[in-house]
Amino acid sequence: MTSSIRHVTIDCADAYRLAAFWAEVLGQPVHEDDKPGDEEALIEGAGLLFVTVTEPKTVKNRLHLDLQPQDRTRDEEIERLLAVGATLVDDRRNADGRGWAVLADPEGNEFCVERGAAERAG
């Protein structure tokens, strides 16, 4: 027998608030049973579980998500994410169209945005 990953669990200060941000990013809902103030919040379709902890984030993430836009360019997706509350941490986009951008969610967890699916195919 083997194991499978059920969730990627993200410790945070406010589980529902951070889940709501990621639900907007991914276009998937926060689980219907989860409400503001809950200690846990789940985005079931993405396998992301957010858990409220008392310790603050102190160092760079050892694990991060790489996003690939499916219906827009990388640059369009970065603009959308900035508008919903992400911040730009490091811009590694190159003049030739390659590269990525490092963003952070509202609690400072880093993630990358790579070229979109159509950009990779082209």
Helices and strands as residue ranges (DSSP letters): E 8-12, H 15-26, E 40-43, G 44-46, E 48-52, E 65-67, H 74-83, E 87-93, E 99-104, E 110-113, H 117-121
